[in-house]
Amino acid sequence: MTHALDLSRWLTQPCIIIIGQMPGGAPSPTPIYVDDQAISTKGHTVVRWIYPLPADPPGL
């Protein structure tokens, strides 16, 4: 699961990386299930969005 947190792939190519956080005590944006039952989740949530850019940007 932690391999999804590795940003090194994106540091070698053009992209926009936006990292934010949900307000403290917010419920998880994705439900988590244990034994087919949703569990109550609250806490610090970090969200990430990566927008790849063309490798050859247009000239000015």
CHARMM-style PDB file with segment names, atoms N, HN, CA, C and O in Angstrom:
ATOM      1  N   MET     1       0.816  -1.186   0.000  1.00  0.00      PROA
ATOM      2  CA  MET     1       0.000   0.000   0.000  1.00  0.00      PROA
ATOM      3  C   MET     1       0.865   1.257   0.000  1.00  0.00      PROA
ATOM      4  O   MET     1       0.488   2.249  -0.624  1.00  0.00      PROA
ATOM      5  N   THR     2       1.987   1.247   0.666  1.00  0.00      PROA
ATOM      6  HN  THR     2       2.293   0.442   1.173  1.00  0.00      PROA
ATOM      7  CA  THR     2       2.782   2.469   0.753  1.00  0.00      PROA
ATOM      8  C   THR     2       3.438   2.853  -0.562  1.00  0.00      PROA
ATOM      9  O   THR     2       3.863   3.998  -0.716  1.00  0.00      PROA
ATOM     10  N   HSD     3       3.535   1.927  -1.523  1.00  0.00      PROA
ATOM     11  HN  HSD     3       3.189   0.997  -1.398  1.00  0.00      PROA
ATOM     12  CA  HSD     3       4.118   2.300  -2.816  1.00  0.00      PROA
ATOM     13  C   HSD     3       3.311   3.404  -3.489  1.00  0.00      PROA
ATOM     14  O   HSD     3       3.853   4.146  -4.308  1.00  0.00      PROA
ATOM     15  N   ALA     4       2.049   3.525  -3.167  1.00  0.00      PROA
ATOM     16  HN  ALA     4       1.608   2.922  -2.502  1.00  0.00      PROA
ATOM     17  CA  ALA     4       1.209   4.579  -3.749  1.00  0.00      PROA
ATOM     18  C   ALA     4       1.580   5.956  -3.191  1.00  0.00      PROA
ATOM     19  O   ALA     4       1.198   6.971  -3.772  1.00  0.00      PROA
ATOM     20  N   LEU     5       2.306   6.011  -2.093  1.00  0.00      PROA
ATOM     21  HN  LEU     5       2.617   5.186  -1.620  1.00  0.00      PROA
ATOM     22  CA  LEU     5       2.713   7.282  -1.502  1.00  0.00      PROA
ATOM     23  C   LEU     5       4.011   7.807  -2.102  1.00  0.00      PROA
ATOM     24  O   LEU     5       4.371   8.960  -1.866  1.00  0.00      PROA
ATOM     25  N   ASP     6       4.720   6.985  -2.873  1.00  0.00      PROA
ATOM     26  HN  ASP     6       4.427   6.049  -3.065  1.00  0.00      PROA
ATOM     27  CA  ASP     6       6.007   7.359  -3.456  1.00  0.00      PROA
ATOM     28  C   ASP     6       5.804   8.331  -4.615  1.00  0.00      PROA
ATOM     29  O   ASP     6       5.197   7.971  -5.624  1.00  0.00      PROA
ATOM     30  N   LEU     7       6.305   9.553  -4.481  1.00  0.00      PROA
ATOM     31  HN  LEU     7       6.798   9.845  -3.661  1.00  0.00      PROA
ATOM     32  CA  LEU     7       6.164  10.573  -5.520  1.00  0.00      PROA
ATOM     33  C   LEU     7       7.384  10.657  -6.430  1.00  0.00      PROA
ATOM     34  O   LEU     7       7.393  11.483  -7.343  1.00  0.00      PROA
ATOM     35  N   SER     8       8.419   9.837  -6.220  1.00  0.00      PROA
ATOM     36  HN  SER     8       8.412   9.167  -5.478  1.00  0.00      PROA
ATOM     37  CA  SER     8       9.661   9.975  -6.977  1.00  0.00      PROA
ATOM     38  C   SER     8       9.446   9.844  -8.478  1.00  0.00      PROA
ATOM     39  O   SER     8      10.150  10.496  -9.249  1.00  0.00      PROA
ATOM     40  N   ARG     9       8.515   9.037  -8.911  1.00  0.00      PROA
ATOM     41  HN  ARG     9       7.944   8.507  -8.284  1.00  0.00      PROA
ATOM     42  CA  ARG     9       8.221   8.895 -10.340  1.00  0.00      PROA
ATOM     43  C   ARG     9       7.839  10.237 -10.957  1.00  0.00      PROA
ATOM     44  O   ARG     9       8.222  10.534 -12.089  1.00  0.00      PROA
ATOM     45  N   TRP    10       7.102  11.032 -10.230  1.00  0.00      PROA
ATOM     46  HN  TRP    10       6.791  10.791  -9.310  1.00  0.00      PROA
ATOM     47  CA  TRP    10       6.594  12.302 -10.751  1.00  0.00      PROA
ATOM     48  C   TRP    10       7.624  13.420 -10.681  1.00  0.00      PROA
ATOM     49  O   TRP    10       7.439  14.453 -11.324  1.00  0.00      PROA
ATOM     50  N   LEU    11       8.695  13.251  -9.930  1.00  0.00      PROA
ATOM     51  HN  LEU    11       8.845  12.411  -9.408  1.00  0.00      PROA
ATOM     52  CA  LEU    11       9.694  14.302  -9.798  1.00  0.00      PROA
ATOM     53  C   LEU    11      10.629  14.372 -11.001  1.00  0.00      PROA
ATOM     54  O   LEU    11      11.436  15.297 -11.101  1.00  0.00      PROA
ATOM     55  N   THR    12      10.531  13.407 -11.916  1.00  0.00      PROA
ATOM     56  HN  THR    12       9.876  12.656 -11.835  1.00  0.00      PROA
ATOM     57  CA  THR    12      11.395  13.387 -13.098  1.00  0.00      PROA
ATOM     58  C   THR    12      10.646  13.728 -14.375  1.00  0.00      PROA
ATOM     59  O   THR    12      11.206  13.604 -15.464  1.00  0.00      PROA
ATOM     60  N   GLN    13       9.403  14.151 -14.269  1.00  0.00      PROA
ATOM     61  HN  GLN    13       8.948  14.252 -13.385  1.00  0.00      PROA
ATOM     62  CA  GLN    13       8.626  14.499 -15.455  1.00  0.00      PROA
ATOM     63  C   GLN    13       7.722  15.692 -15.142  1.00  0.00      PROA
ATOM     64  O   GLN    13       7.377  15.936 -13.986  1.00  0.00      PROA
ATOM     65  N   PRO    14       7.342  16.433 -16.192  1.00  0.00      PROA
ATOM     66  CA  PRO    14       6.486  17.601 -15.955  1.00  0.00      PROA
ATOM     67  C   PRO    14       5.116  17.195 -15.395  1.00  0.00      PROA
ATOM     68  O   PRO    14       4.451  16.315 -15.943  1.00  0.00      PROA
ATOM     69  N   CYS    15       4.711  17.833 -14.319  1.00  0.00      PROA
ATOM     70  HN  CYS    15       5.251  18.548 -13.875  1.00  0.00      PROA
ATOM     71  CA  CYS    15       3.403  17.557 -13.729  1.00  0.00      PROA
ATOM     72  C   CYS    15       3.081  18.636 -12.707  1.00  0.00      PROA
ATOM     73  O   CYS    15       3.945  19.408 -12.293  1.00  0.00      PROA
ATOM     74  N   ILE    16       1.831  18.668 -12.318  1.00  0.00      PROA
ATOM     75  HN  ILE    16       1.129  18.041 -12.654  1.00  0.00      PROA
ATOM     76  CA  ILE    16       1.389  19.524 -11.218  1.00  0.00      PROA
ATOM     77  C   ILE    16       0.952  18.597 -10.096  1.00  0.00      PROA
ATOM     78  O   ILE    16       0.124  17.710 -10.305  1.00  0.00      PROA
ATOM     79  N   ILE    17       1.503  18.799  -8.910  1.00  0.00      PROA
ATOM     80  HN  ILE    17       2.176  19.520  -8.740  1.00  0.00      PROA
ATOM     81  CA  ILE    17       1.160  17.975  -7.750  1.00  0.00      PROA
ATOM     82  C   ILE    17       0.498  18.880  -6.714  1.00  0.00      PROA
ATOM     83  O   ILE    17       1.076  19.877  -6.282  1.00  0.00      PROA
ATOM     84  N   ILE    18      -0.704  18.520  -6.328  1.00  0.00      PROA
ATOM     85  HN  ILE    18      -1.174  17.710  -6.678  1.00  0.00      PROA
ATOM     86  CA  ILE    18      -1.422  19.269  -5.297  1.00  0.00      PROA
ATOM     87  C   ILE    18      -1.650  18.329  -4.116  1.00  0.00      PROA
ATOM     88  O   ILE    18      -2.210  17.244  -4.271  1.00  0.00      PROA
ATOM     89  N   ILE    19      -1.209  18.758  -2.941  1.00  0.00      PROA
ATOM     90  HN  ILE    19      -0.754  19.639  -2.815  1.00  0.00      PROA
ATOM     91  CA  ILE    19      -1.389  17.970  -1.725  1.00  0.00      PROA
ATOM     92  C   ILE    19      -2.151  18.839  -0.729  1.00  0.00      PROA
ATOM     93  O   ILE    19      -1.795  19.995  -0.499  1.00  0.00      PROA
ATOM     94  N   GLY    20      -3.191  18.276  -0.148  1.00  0.00      PROA
ATOM     95  HN  GLY    20      -3.480  17.338  -0.334  1.00  0.00      PROA
ATOM     96  CA  GLY    20      -3.988  19.024   0.816  1.00  0.00      PROA
ATOM     97  C   GLY    20      -4.384  18.140   1.979  1.00  0.00      PROA
ATOM     98  O   GLY    20      -4.082  16.947   2.002  1.00  0.00      PROA
ATOM     99  N   GLN    21      -5.054  18.730   2.928  1.00  0.00      PROA
ATOM    100  HN  GLN    21      -5.300  19.699   2.909  1.00  0.00      PROA
ATOM    101  CA  GLN    21      -5.527  17.959   4.072  1.00  0.00      PROA
ATOM    102  C   GLN    21      -6.956  18.342   4.411  1.00  0.00      PROA
ATOM    103  O   GLN    21      -7.377  19.486   4.235  1.00  0.00      PROA
ATOM    104  N   MET    22      -7.680  17.364   4.898  1.00  0.00      PROA
ATOM    105  HN  MET    22      -7.338  16.435   5.042  1.00  0.00      PROA
ATOM    106  CA  MET    22      -9.053  17.576   5.322  1.00  0.00      PROA
ATOM    107  C   MET    22      -9.019  18.164   6.733  1.00  0.00      PROA
ATOM    108  O   MET    22      -8.062  17.932   7.472  1.00  0.00      PROA
ATOM    109  N   PRO    23     -10.042  18.914   7.114  1.00  0.00      PROA
ATOM    110  CA  PRO    23     -10.074  19.467   8.472  1.00  0.00      PROA
ATOM    111  C   PRO    23      -9.977  18.357   9.524  1.00  0.00      PROA
ATOM    112  O   PRO    23     -10.474  17.250   9.317  1.00  0.00      PROA
ATOM    113  N   GLY    24      -9.340  18.664  10.643  1.00  0.00      PROA
ATOM    114  HN  GLY    24      -8.936  19.563  10.811  1.00  0.00      PROA
ATOM    115  CA  GLY    24      -9.171  17.684  11.713  1.00  0.00      PROA
ATOM    116  C   GLY    24     -10.483  17.073  12.167  1.00  0.00      PROA
ATOM    117  O   GLY    24     -11.485  17.773  12.313  1.00  0.00      PROA
ATOM    118  N   GLY    25     -10.474  15.791  12.387  1.00  0.00      PROA
ATOM    119  HN  GLY    25      -9.659  15.223  12.269  1.00  0.00      PROA
ATOM    120  CA  GLY    25     -11.671  15.103  12.848  1.00  0.00      PROA
ATOM    121  C   GLY    25     -12.661  14.761  11.757  1.00  0.00      PROA
ATOM    122  O   GLY    25     -13.762  14.295  12.049  1.00  0.00      PROA
ATOM    123  N   ALA    26     -12.290  14.985  10.491  1.00  0.00      PROA
ATOM    124  HN  ALA    26     -11.395  15.364  10.253  1.00  0.00      PROA
ATOM    125  CA  ALA    26     -13.206  14.674   9.388  1.00  0.00      PROA
ATOM    126  C   ALA    26     -13.269  13.162   9.182  1.00  0.00      PROA
ATOM    127  O   ALA    26     -12.271  12.471   9.386  1.00  0.00      PROA
ATOM    128  N   PRO    27     -14.425  12.644   8.783  1.00  0.00      PROA
ATOM    129  CA  PRO    27     -14.505  11.211   8.496  1.00  0.00      PROA
ATOM    130  C   PRO    27     -13.707  10.882   7.237  1.00  0.00      PROA
ATOM    131  O   PRO    27     -13.464  11.751   6.401  1.00  0.00      PROA
ATOM    132  N   SER    28     -13.308   9.636   7.113  1.00  0.00      PROA
ATOM    133  HN  SER    28     -13.505   8.930   7.793  1.00  0.00      PROA
ATOM    134  CA  SER    28     -12.548   9.183   5.947  1.00  0.00      PROA
ATOM    135  C   SER    28     -13.375   9.378   4.675  1.00  0.00      PROA
ATOM    136  O   SER    28     -14.565   9.062   4.667  1.00  0.00      PROA
ATOM    137  N   PRO    29     -12.762   9.896   3.588  1.00  0.00      PROA
ATOM    138  CA  PRO    29     -13.513  10.073   2.345  1.00  0.00      PROA
ATOM    139  C   PRO    29     -13.857   8.744   1.674  1.00  0.00      PROA
ATOM    140  O   PRO    29     -14.717   8.698   0.794  1.00  0.00      PROA
ATOM    141  N   THR    30     -13.189   7.667   2.084  1.00  0.00      PROA
ATOM    142  HN  THR    30     -12.490   7.704   2.798  1.00  0.00      PROA
ATOM    143  CA  THR    30     -13.454   6.333   1.553  1.00  0.00      PROA
ATOM    144  C   THR    30     -13.852   5.430   2.713  1.00  0.00      PROA
ATOM    145  O   THR    30     -13.117   5.332   3.695  1.00  0.00      PROA
ATOM    146  N   PRO    31     -15.005   4.769   2.615  1.00  0.00      PROA
ATOM    147  CA  PRO    31     -15.408   3.899   3.724  1.00  0.00      PROA
ATOM    148  C   PRO    31     -14.442   2.723   3.888  1.00  0.00      PROA
ATOM    149  O   PRO    31     -13.942   2.179   2.903  1.00  0.00      PROA
ATOM    150  N   ILE    32     -14.186   2.342   5.128  1.00  0.00      PROA
ATOM    151  HN  ILE    32     -14.592   2.784   5.928  1.00  0.00      PROA
ATOM    152  CA  ILE    32     -13.316   1.210   5.439  1.00  0.00      PROA
ATOM    153  C   ILE    32     -14.170   0.147   6.104  1.00  0.00      PROA
ATOM    154  O   ILE    32     -14.907   0.420   7.052  1.00  0.00      PROA
ATOM    155  N   TYR    33     -14.057  -1.075   5.587  1.00  0.00      PROA
ATOM    156  HN  TYR    33     -13.458  -1.297   4.817  1.00  0.00      PROA
ATOM    157  CA  TYR    33     -14.885  -2.177   6.075  1.00  0.00      PROA
ATOM    158  C   TYR    33     -14.034  -3.227   6.770  1.00  0.00      PROA
ATOM    159  O   TYR    33     -12.931  -3.541   6.324  1.00  0.00      PROA
ATOM    160  N   VAL    34     -14.560  -3.770   7.872  1.00  0.00      PROA
ATOM    161  HN  VAL    34     -15.456  -3.514   8.234  1.00  0.00      PROA
ATOM    162  CA  VAL    34     -13.979  -4.903   8.568  1.00  0.00      PROA
ATOM    163  C   VAL    34     -15.096  -5.915   8.737  1.00  0.00      PROA
ATOM    164  O   VAL    34     -16.137  -5.607   9.317  1.00  0.00      PROA
ATOM    165  N   ASP    35     -14.882  -7.122   8.232  1.00  0.00      PROA
ATOM    166  HN  ASP    35     -14.037  -7.373   7.761  1.00  0.00      PROA
ATOM    167  CA  ASP    35     -15.908  -8.176   8.283  1.00  0.00      PROA
ATOM    168  C   ASP    35     -17.232  -7.686   7.706  1.00  0.00      PROA
ATOM    169  O   ASP    35     -18.288  -7.897   8.300  1.00  0.00      PROA
ATOM    170  N   ASP    36     -17.174  -7.037   6.556  1.00  0.00      PROA
ATOM    171  HN  ASP    36     -16.316  -6.866   6.073  1.00  0.00      PROA
ATOM    172  CA  ASP    36     -18.351  -6.542   5.830  1.00  0.00      PROA
ATOM    173  C   ASP    36     -19.145  -5.477   6.584  1.00  0.00      PROA
ATOM    174  O   ASP    36     -20.303  -5.226   6.251  1.00  0.00      PROA
ATOM    175  N   GLN    37     -18.549  -4.853   7.585  1.00  0.00      PROA
ATOM    176  HN  GLN    37     -17.608  -5.057   7.856  1.00  0.00      PROA
ATOM    177  CA  GLN    37     -19.224  -3.779   8.307  1.00  0.00      PROA
ATOM    178  C   GLN    37     -18.354  -2.524   8.260  1.00  0.00      PROA
ATOM    179  O   GLN    37     -17.157  -2.573   8.542  1.00  0.00      PROA
ATOM    180  N   ALA    38     -18.976  -1.396   7.900  1.00  0.00      PROA
ATOM    181  HN  ALA    38     -19.948  -1.356   7.670  1.00  0.00      PROA
ATOM    182  CA  ALA    38     -18.239  -0.129   7.859  1.00  0.00      PROA
ATOM    183  C   ALA    38     -17.848   0.271   9.277  1.00  0.00      PROA
ATOM    184  O   ALA    38     -18.664   0.200  10.196  1.00  0.00      PROA
ATOM    185  N   ILE    39     -16.598   0.691   9.451  1.00  0.00      PROA
ATOM    186  HN  ILE    39     -15.935   0.749   8.705  1.00  0.00      PROA
ATOM    187  CA  ILE    39     -16.165   1.132  10.773  1.00  0.00      PROA
ATOM    188  C   ILE    39     -16.129   2.659  10.810  1.00  0.00      PROA
ATOM    189  O   ILE    39     -15.956   3.315   9.783  1.00  0.00      PROA
ATOM    190  N   SER    40     -16.294   3.197  11.988  1.00  0.00      PROA
ATOM    191  HN  SER    40     -16.435   2.663  12.822  1.00  0.00      PROA
ATOM    192  CA  SER    40     -16.270   4.645  12.170  1.00  0.00      PROA
ATOM    193  C   SER    40     -14.823   5.123  12.080  1.00  0.00      PROA
ATOM    194  O   SER    40     -13.953   4.631  12.798  1.00  0.00      PROA
ATOM    195  N   THR    41     -14.575   6.079  11.198  1.00  0.00      PROA
ATOM    196  HN  THR    41     -15.282   6.479  10.614  1.00  0.00      PROA
ATOM    197  CA  THR    41     -13.215   6.594  11.022  1.00  0.00      PROA
ATOM    198  C   THR    41     -13.233   8.111  11.098  1.00  0.00      PROA
ATOM    199  O   THR    41     -14.025   8.768  10.423  1.00  0.00      PROA
ATOM    200  N   LYS    42     -12.374   8.648  11.907  1.00  0.00      PROA
ATOM    201  HN  LYS    42     -11.731   8.114  12.456  1.00  0.00      PROA
ATOM    202  CA  LYS    42     -12.196  10.095  11.999  1.00  0.00      PROA
ATOM    203  C   LYS    42     -10.726  10.344  12.270  1.00  0.00      PROA
ATOM    204  O   LYS    42     -10.058   9.552  12.935  1.00  0.00      PROA
ATOM    205  N   GLY    43     -10.235  11.446  11.750  1.00  0.00      PROA
ATOM    206  HN  GLY    43     -10.777  12.090  11.210  1.00  0.00      PROA
ATOM    207  CA  GLY    43      -8.837  11.778  12.002  1.00  0.00      PROA
ATOM    208  C   GLY    43      -8.259  12.639  10.898  1.00  0.00      PROA
ATOM    209  O   GLY    43      -8.991  13.264  10.131  1.00  0.00      PROA
ATOM    210  N   HSD    44      -6.954  12.664  10.827  1.00  0.00      PROA
ATOM    211  HN  HSD    44      -6.359  12.156  11.450  1.00  0.00      PROA
ATOM    212  CA  HSD    44      -6.219  13.486   9.868  1.00  0.00      PROA
ATOM    213  C   HSD    44      -6.176  12.764   8.516  1.00  0.00      PROA
ATOM    214  O   HSD    44      -5.678  11.642   8.433  1.00  0.00      PROA
ATOM    215  N   THR    45      -6.695  13.398   7.456  1.00  0.00      PROA
ATOM    216  HN  THR    45      -7.100  14.310   7.523  1.00  0.00      PROA
ATOM    217  CA  THR    45      -6.716  12.806   6.121  1.00  0.00      PROA
ATOM    218  C   THR    45      -5.955  13.706   5.160  1.00  0.00      PROA
ATOM    219  O   THR    45      -6.229  14.903   5.070  1.00  0.00      PROA
ATOM    220  N   VAL    46      -4.991  13.124   4.437  1.00  0.00      PROA
ATOM    221  HN  VAL    46      -4.768  12.151   4.510  1.00  0.00      PROA
ATOM    222  CA  VAL    46      -4.215  13.845   3.432  1.00  0.00      PROA
ATOM    223  C   VAL    46      -4.686  13.377   2.063  1.00  0.00      PROA
ATOM    224  O   VAL    46      -4.815  12.177   1.819  1.00  0.00      PROA
ATOM    225  N   VAL    47      -4.943  14.327   1.172  1.00  0.00      PROA
ATOM    226  HN  VAL    47      -4.838  15.302   1.370  1.00  0.00      PROA
ATOM    227  CA  VAL    47      -5.375  13.994  -0.185  1.00  0.00      PROA
ATOM    228  C   VAL    47      -4.319  14.495  -1.166  1.00  0.00      PROA
ATOM    229  O   VAL    47      -3.617  15.471  -0.904  1.00  0.00      PROA
ATOM    230  N   ARG    48      -4.223  13.798  -2.310  1.00  0.00      PROA
ATOM    231  HN  ARG    48      -4.794  13.005  -2.523  1.00  0.00      PROA
ATOM    232  CA  ARG    48      -3.221  14.146  -3.311  1.00  0.00      PROA
ATOM    233  C   ARG    48      -3.836  14.051  -4.699  1.00  0.00      PROA
ATOM    234  O   ARG    48      -4.600  13.129  -4.983  1.00  0.00      PROA
ATOM    235  N   TRP    49      -3.499  15.010  -5.568  1.00  0.00      PROA
ATOM    236  HN  TRP    49      -2.878  15.759  -5.337  1.00  0.00      PROA
ATOM    237  CA  TRP    49      -3.959  15.007  -6.954  1.00  0.00      PROA
ATOM    238  C   TRP    49      -2.751  15.314  -7.823  1.00  0.00      PROA
ATOM    239  O   TRP    49      -2.040  16.288  -7.576  1.00  0.00      PROA
ATOM    240  N   ILE    50      -2.510  14.488  -8.845  1.00  0.00      PROA
ATOM    241  HN  ILE    50      -3.088  13.697  -9.046  1.00  0.00      PROA
ATOM    242  CA  ILE    50      -1.381  14.679  -9.751  1.00  0.00      PROA
ATOM    243  C   ILE    50      -1.917  14.828 -11.163  1.00  0.00      PROA
ATOM    244  O   ILE    50      -2.666  13.980 -11.648  1.00  0.00      PROA
ATOM    245  N   TYR    51      -1.524  15.918 -11.820  1.00  0.00      PROA
ATOM    246  HN  TYR    51      -0.915  16.606 -11.426  1.00  0.00      PROA
ATOM    247  CA  TYR    51      -1.940  16.182 -13.195  1.00  0.00      PROA
ATOM    248  C   TYR    51      -0.704  16.141 -14.085  1.00  0.00      PROA
ATOM    249  O   TYR    51       0.118  17.056 -14.032  1.00  0.00      PROA
ATOM    250  N   PRO    52      -0.554  15.088 -14.910  1.00  0.00      PROA
ATOM    251  CA  PRO    52       0.608  15.007 -15.792  1.00  0.00      PROA
ATOM    252  C   PRO    52       0.549  16.083 -16.874  1.00  0.00      PROA
ATOM    253  O   PRO    52      -0.525  16.394 -17.389  1.00  0.00      PROA
ATOM    254  N   LEU    53       1.694  16.643 -17.212  1.00  0.00      PROA
ATOM    255  HN  LEU    53       2.567  16.390 -16.794  1.00  0.00      PROA
ATOM    256  CA  LEU    53       1.805  17.642 -18.265  1.00  0.00      PROA
ATOM    257  C   LEU    53       2.542  17.035 -19.459  1.00  0.00      PROA
ATOM    258  O   LEU    53       3.276  16.060 -19.292  1.00  0.00      PROA
ATOM    259  N   PRO    54       2.360  17.593 -20.661  1.00  0.00      PROA
ATOM    260  CA  PRO    54       3.070  17.060 -21.828  1.00  0.00      PROA
ATOM    261  C   PRO    54       4.586  17.157 -21.630  1.00  0.00      PROA
ATOM    262  O   PRO    54       5.085  18.111 -21.032  1.00  0.00      PROA
ATOM    263  N   ALA    55       5.306  16.162 -22.140  1.00  0.00      PROA
ATOM    264  HN  ALA    55       4.901  15.388 -22.626  1.00  0.00      PROA
ATOM    265  CA  ALA    55       6.761  16.156 -22.024  1.00  0.00      PROA
ATOM    266  C   ALA    55       7.394  17.242 -22.889  1.00  0.00      PROA
ATOM    267  O   ALA    55       8.514  17.676 -22.619  1.00  0.00      PROA
ATOM    268  N   ASP    56       6.682  17.683 -23.926  1.00  0.00      PROA
ATOM    269  HN  ASP    56       5.772  17.331 -24.145  1.00  0.00      PROA
ATOM    270  CA  ASP    56       7.189  18.705 -24.839  1.00  0.00      PROA
ATOM    271  C   ASP    56       6.233  19.897 -24.807  1.00  0.00      PROA
ATOM    272  O   ASP    56       5.308  19.963 -25.615  1.00  0.00      PROA
ATOM    273  N   PRO    57       6.444  20.840 -23.882  1.00  0.00      PROA
ATOM    274  CA  PRO    57       5.509  21.966 -23.774  1.00  0.00      PROA
ATOM    275  C   PRO    57       5.578  22.867 -25.006  1.00  0.00      PROA
ATOM    276  O   PRO    57       6.614  22.927 -25.669  1.00  0.00      PROA
ATOM    277  N   PRO    58       4.502  23.559 -25.314  1.00  0.00      PROA
ATOM    278  CA  PRO    58       4.508  24.460 -26.473  1.00  0.00      PROA
ATOM    279  C   PRO    58       5.465  25.631 -26.239  1.00  0.00      PROA
ATOM    280  O   PRO    58       5.668  26.064 -25.105  1.00  0.00      PROA
ATOM    281  N   GLY    59       6.047  26.133 -27.327  1.00  0.00      PROA
ATOM    282  HN  GLY    59       5.883  25.780 -28.249  1.00  0.00      PROA
ATOM    283  CA  GLY    59       6.957  27.273 -27.224  1.00  0.00      PROA
ATOM    284  C   GLY    59       6.197  28.571 -27.017  1.00  0.00      PROA
ATOM    285  O   GLY    59       4.998  28.649 -27.285  1.00  0.00      PROA
ATOM    286  N   LEU    60       6.886  29.568 -26.548  1.00  0.00      PROA
ATOM    287  HN  LEU    60       7.860  29.504 -26.330  1.00  0.00      PROA
ATOM    288  CA  LEU    60       6.269  30.875 -26.324  1.00  0.00      PROA
ATOM    289  C   LEU    60       6.373  31.730 -27.556  1.00  0.00      PROA
ATOM    290  OT1 LEU    60       5.907  32.869 -27.557  1.00  0.00      PROA
TER     291      LEU     60
END
